[in-house]
Amino acid sequence: MRKNHILYIVVPCYNEEEVLEETINQLKDKIESLIQRKIIHKKSKVMFVNDGSVDHTWDLILDISHKDNHFTGISLTRNRGHQNALLAGLLTAKNYADVIVSMDADLQDDINAMDEMLQKYYDGCDIVYGVRSERKKDTWFKRTTAELFYRFMKFMGVEIISNHADYRLTSKRVLENLADFQETNLFLRGMFPFIGYKSDIVYYKRKKRFAGKSKYPFSKMISFALDGITSFSIKPIRMILHLGVFIFFISILMIIYSIIRKLMGETIDGWTFIVCSIWLVSGMQMLSIGIIGEYIGKVYNETKKRPRYIISRNLEEE
């Protein structure tokens, strides 16, 4: 029976010096409260992941780890991106913890939702997703694009939890299975539903960013969605096949139409029709080549088998 397990809270950090002190204070209060109430073991810790920050983020992590044994950290050799930094933290933390919660450093995720997550874990869930209960504070553009993002991902065949980012609880055995996934192109939001195990959802109200700037502008979200689709779905390629078949039948009809016009002596066709047809087919070809090229690029990256991250320092081993 699960009881009083060791919890590690994994927090990826990239240039977070503006918010990190407040993050440390709030997480310190939360982890001490959980230990005091005997919900988690006294060896539980917060593990910060320095993702190649160029400010004083790592200095702050070193400082708190020396002052308080409930804090630790790892540092990557260079910036590897949020998903790789998160993966590095998760796979490192699983060596020391029974259960791991991942969250961002900007304090937008409700830290108090952790209590309900842990309760669901003790009730038998191996994965608990933190899901936003509303988007009233978002701008119309942000709210609309987010909704389109989740709908489009599901339409493309990607299994994903709507309004869930990377605030989640996972058991040690889930991460042991995650370690078997060796792909370079990471989309963790799709990997956890794919792994399976009993899961549940905790709803919470997302707060405004405490300080600093968002590391996920709209352009990065587009790239993120593209990675998710091409990592988990071949539906775009099948759509190209269906489109090709459709255009093929249209071409047959146009050939028949042209022969009939020729036999009737009406050989001068409209210039607009020809130009539009050329542009349409050419555009379809370029789009199709681009989509196929994206998949080929993914295959190319995977065949190189390069490490997804390199840890330069692990304070747990010092």
C-alpha positions as CSV (number, residue, x, y, z in Angstrom):
1,M,0.0,0.0,0.0
2,R,1.3,3.4,-0.9
3,K,2.1,5.6,2.0
4,N,4.5,8.4,2.9
5,H,6.6,8.1,-0.2
6,I,9.6,10.2,-1.3
7,L,8.4,13.0,-3.6
8,Y,10.7,14.9,-6.0
9,I,9.4,18.1,-7.6
10,V,11.1,18.7,-10.9
11,V,11.3,22.3,-12.1
12,P,13.0,23.1,-15.4
13,C,14.6,26.6,-15.4
14,Y,15.9,28.8,-18.2
15,N,16.9,32.3,-17.2
16,E,14.4,32.4,-14.3
17,E,16.4,34.5,-11.8
18,E,13.5,37.1,-11.6
19,V,11.0,34.5,-10.3
20,L,13.2,31.8,-8.8
21,E,13.5,33.2,-5.3
22,E,9.8,33.4,-4.9
23,T,9.4,29.9,-6.4
24,I,11.9,28.6,-3.8
25,N,10.0,30.2,-1.0
26,Q,6.6,28.8,-2.1
27,L,8.0,25.3,-2.8
28,K,9.8,25.3,0.6
29,D,6.5,26.1,2.4
30,K,4.7,23.4,0.4
31,I,7.2,20.6,0.8
32,E,7.6,21.3,4.6
33,S,3.8,21.3,5.0
34,L,3.5,18.0,3.2
35,I,6.2,16.4,5.3
36,Q,4.8,17.8,8.5
37,R,1.4,16.3,7.7
38,K,3.2,13.0,6.9
39,I,1.9,13.0,3.3
40,I,5.4,12.6,1.9
41,H,8.7,11.3,3.3
42,K,11.2,13.6,5.0
43,K,13.7,12.8,2.2
44,S,11.5,14.5,-0.4
45,K,13.1,17.3,-2.4
46,V,12.7,20.0,-5.1
47,M,15.0,19.3,-8.1
48,F,15.7,22.3,-10.3
49,V,17.0,21.7,-13.8
50,N,19.3,24.5,-15.1
51,D,18.7,24.4,-18.9
52,G,21.9,26.4,-19.9
53,S,20.8,29.6,-18.3
54,V,23.0,32.7,-19.0
55,D,21.8,34.7,-15.9
56,H,22.2,33.8,-12.2
57,T,19.7,31.0,-12.1
58,W,22.3,28.3,-11.4
59,D,23.9,30.4,-8.7
60,L,20.5,30.7,-6.9
61,I,20.1,26.9,-7.2
62,L,23.5,26.2,-5.8
63,D,22.9,28.7,-2.9
64,I,19.6,27.1,-1.8
65,S,20.9,23.6,-2.1
66,H,23.7,24.4,0.3
67,K,21.3,26.1,2.8
68,D,18.4,23.6,2.7
69,N,18.7,19.9,2.1
70,H,15.1,19.8,0.6
71,F,16.6,21.5,-2.5
72,T,18.9,20.0,-5.1
73,G,19.6,20.5,-8.8
74,I,21.2,19.4,-12.0
75,S,22.8,21.5,-14.7
76,L,22.9,20.8,-18.4
77,T,26.0,21.6,-20.4
78,R,24.0,23.9,-22.7
79,N,20.4,24.9,-23.5
80,R,18.5,21.9,-24.8
81,G,15.0,23.2,-24.7
82,H,12.2,22.8,-22.2
83,Q,11.2,19.2,-23.1
84,N,14.7,17.9,-23.0
85,A,15.4,19.7,-19.7
86,L,12.2,18.3,-18.2
87,L,13.1,14.8,-19.4
88,A,16.6,15.1,-17.8
89,G,15.0,16.1,-14.5
90,L,12.4,13.3,-14.6
91,L,14.9,10.5,-15.5
92,T,17.3,11.8,-12.9
93,A,14.7,12.2,-10.1
94,K,13.4,8.7,-10.6
95,N,16.6,7.3,-9.2
96,Y,15.9,8.9,-5.8
97,A,12.1,9.2,-5.6
98,D,9.0,7.1,-5.5
99,V,6.7,9.8,-7.1
100,I,7.6,12.9,-9.1
101,V,5.7,16.0,-9.8
102,S,6.8,18.3,-12.7
103,M,6.0,22.0,-13.0
104,D,7.3,25.2,-14.5
105,A,9.2,27.8,-12.5
106,D,6.9,30.7,-13.3
107,L,4.4,29.9,-10.5
108,Q,1.4,29.8,-12.9
109,D,0.7,26.3,-11.8
110,D,-1.3,26.1,-8.5
111,I,1.2,24.5,-6.1
112,N,-1.7,23.6,-3.7
113,A,-3.2,21.3,-6.4
114,M,-0.3,19.0,-5.5
115,D,-2.2,17.8,-2.4
116,E,-5.0,16.4,-4.5
117,M,-2.5,14.9,-6.9
118,L,-0.8,13.0,-4.1
119,Q,-4.1,11.8,-2.8
120,K,-5.0,10.3,-6.2
121,Y,-1.6,8.8,-6.3
122,Y,-2.1,7.1,-3.0
123,D,-5.5,5.9,-4.2
124,G,-3.7,4.0,-7.0
125,C,-3.1,6.4,-9.9
126,D,0.3,6.3,-11.6
127,I,-0.3,9.5,-13.6
128,V,-2.2,12.6,-12.5
129,Y,-2.6,15.4,-15.0
130,G,-2.9,19.0,-13.8
131,V,-5.5,20.6,-16.1
132,R,-6.6,24.2,-16.3
133,S,-10.2,24.6,-15.3
134,E,-10.7,27.9,-17.3
135,R,-9.0,30.3,-19.6
136,K,-10.9,33.5,-18.7
137,K,-7.7,35.4,-17.9
138,D,-6.2,34.7,-21.4
139,T,-6.6,37.1,-24.3
140,W,-9.1,36.1,-27.0
141,F,-6.2,35.3,-29.3
142,K,-4.5,33.1,-26.8
143,R,-7.7,31.3,-25.8
144,T,-8.7,30.7,-29.4
145,T,-5.3,29.5,-30.6
146,A,-5.0,27.1,-27.6
147,E,-8.4,25.6,-28.3
148,L,-7.5,25.2,-32.0
149,F,-4.2,23.6,-31.0
150,Y,-5.8,20.8,-28.9
151,R,-8.6,20.2,-31.5
152,F,-6.1,20.0,-34.3
153,M,-3.8,17.7,-32.4
154,K,-6.6,15.3,-31.7
155,F,-7.9,15.5,-35.3
156,M,-4.4,14.5,-36.4
157,G,-4.5,11.4,-34.2
158,V,-2.4,12.6,-31.3
159,E,-3.7,11.4,-27.9
160,I,-3.4,14.5,-25.7
161,I,-5.1,15.9,-22.6
162,S,-6.8,19.2,-23.4
163,N,-5.6,22.3,-21.4
164,H,-2.8,20.2,-19.9
165,A,0.8,21.5,-20.1
166,D,3.6,19.8,-18.1
167,Y,2.1,20.0,-14.5
168,R,1.7,16.4,-13.7
169,L,2.4,13.7,-11.2
170,T,4.0,10.4,-12.3
171,S,5.1,7.3,-10.3
172,K,8.6,5.9,-10.5
173,R,7.5,2.9,-12.6
174,V,6.0,5.2,-15.2
175,L,9.3,7.0,-15.6
176,E,11.1,3.7,-15.8
177,N,9.0,2.9,-18.8
178,L,9.5,6.4,-20.2
179,A,13.3,5.8,-20.1
180,D,12.7,3.0,-22.7
181,F,11.6,5.7,-25.3
182,Q,14.7,6.6,-27.1
183,E,13.4,9.1,-29.7
184,T,15.2,12.4,-30.2
185,N,12.0,14.4,-31.1
186,L,10.3,14.7,-27.7
187,F,6.6,15.4,-27.1
188,L,6.0,14.4,-23.5
189,R,2.4,15.5,-23.5
190,G,1.7,12.7,-25.9
191,M,4.1,10.2,-24.4
192,F,2.4,9.9,-21.0
193,P,-1.1,9.0,-22.3
194,F,0.6,6.6,-24.7
195,I,2.4,4.8,-21.8
196,G,-0.9,4.1,-20.1
197,Y,-1.4,3.0,-16.5
198,K,-4.2,4.3,-14.3
199,S,-4.6,8.0,-14.6
200,D,-6.8,10.9,-13.4
201,I,-7.1,14.6,-13.6
202,V,-6.9,17.4,-11.1
203,Y,-8.4,20.8,-12.2
204,Y,-6.9,24.1,-11.0
205,K,-7.0,27.8,-11.9
206,R,-3.9,28.9,-13.6
207,K,-2.3,32.1,-12.3
208,K,-0.5,34.9,-14.1
209,R,3.2,34.6,-14.5
210,F,4.8,35.9,-11.3
211,A,7.8,37.6,-13.1
212,G,9.9,37.3,-16.2
213,K,8.8,36.5,-19.8
214,S,7.1,33.5,-21.3
215,K,9.5,31.0,-23.0
216,Y,6.7,29.9,-25.3
217,P,5.8,32.5,-27.9
218,F,3.3,31.8,-30.7
219,S,6.0,30.7,-33.2
220,K,7.4,28.2,-30.7
221,M,3.9,26.8,-30.1
222,I,3.5,26.2,-33.8
223,S,6.9,24.3,-33.8
224,F,5.8,22.4,-30.7
225,A,2.6,21.3,-32.4
226,L,4.4,20.3,-35.5
227,D,6.8,18.1,-33.4
228,G,3.8,16.5,-31.6
229,I,2.0,15.7,-34.8
230,T,5.0,14.2,-36.7
231,S,6.2,12.3,-33.6
232,F,2.9,10.6,-32.9
233,S,0.8,10.5,-36.1
234,I,1.2,9.5,-39.8
235,K,-2.2,11.0,-40.6
236,P,-0.7,13.9,-42.6
237,I,1.0,11.4,-45.0
238,R,-2.2,9.5,-45.4
239,M,-4.0,12.8,-46.1
240,I,-1.4,13.4,-48.9
241,L,-2.2,9.9,-50.3
242,H,-6.0,10.7,-50.2
243,L,-5.3,14.0,-51.8
244,G,-3.2,12.4,-54.5
245,V,-5.9,9.9,-55.3
246,F,-8.5,12.7,-55.5
247,I,-6.3,14.8,-57.8
248,F,-5.7,11.7,-60.0
249,F,-9.4,11.2,-60.5
250,I,-9.9,14.9,-61.3
251,S,-7.0,14.5,-63.8
252,I,-8.8,11.6,-65.5
253,L,-12.0,13.7,-65.8
254,M,-10.0,16.6,-67.2
255,I,-8.4,14.4,-69.8
256,I,-11.9,13.1,-70.9
257,Y,-13.2,16.7,-70.9
258,S,-10.2,17.8,-73.1
259,I,-10.7,15.0,-75.6
260,I,-14.4,15.8,-75.9
261,R,-13.6,19.4,-76.5
262,K,-11.1,18.4,-79.1
263,L,-13.5,16.2,-80.9
264,M,-16.1,19.0,-80.9
265,G,-13.6,21.4,-82.4
266,E,-13.4,23.7,-79.4
267,T,-9.7,23.5,-78.7
268,I,-9.1,27.0,-77.2
269,D,-9.5,26.7,-73.4
270,G,-9.6,29.6,-71.0
271,W,-6.3,31.0,-69.9
272,T,-7.5,31.6,-66.3
273,F,-8.5,28.0,-66.0
274,I,-5.1,26.7,-67.1
275,V,-3.2,29.1,-64.8
276,C,-5.3,28.3,-61.8
277,S,-4.9,24.6,-62.4
278,I,-1.1,24.9,-62.6
279,W,-0.9,26.9,-59.4
280,L,-3.3,24.6,-57.6
281,V,-1.4,21.4,-58.5
282,S,2.0,23.0,-58.0
283,G,1.0,24.3,-54.5
284,M,-0.3,20.8,-53.6
285,Q,2.9,19.3,-54.7
286,M,5.1,21.7,-52.7
287,L,2.9,21.2,-49.6
288,S,3.1,17.5,-49.9
289,I,6.9,17.5,-50.4
290,G,7.2,19.7,-47.3
291,I,5.2,17.4,-45.1
292,I,7.0,14.3,-46.3
293,G,10.3,16.2,-45.8
294,E,9.4,16.9,-42.2
295,Y,9.1,13.2,-41.6
296,I,12.3,12.5,-43.4
297,G,14.0,15.1,-41.2
298,K,12.7,13.4,-38.1
299,V,14.0,10.0,-39.3
300,Y,17.4,11.6,-40.0
301,N,17.6,13.0,-36.5
302,E,16.6,9.7,-35.0
303,T,19.2,7.7,-36.9
304,K,22.0,9.8,-35.5
305,K,21.3,8.5,-31.9
306,R,22.7,11.7,-30.3
307,P,22.1,12.2,-26.6
308,R,19.0,14.3,-25.8
309,Y,20.8,16.1,-23.0
310,I,24.2,16.0,-21.2
311,I,24.3,16.7,-17.4
312,S,27.4,18.6,-16.3
313,R,26.6,18.6,-12.6
314,N,24.3,16.6,-10.4
315,L,24.1,18.0,-6.8
316,E,22.7,14.7,-5.6
317,E,26.0,13.0,-6.3
318,E,28.2,15.7,-4.7
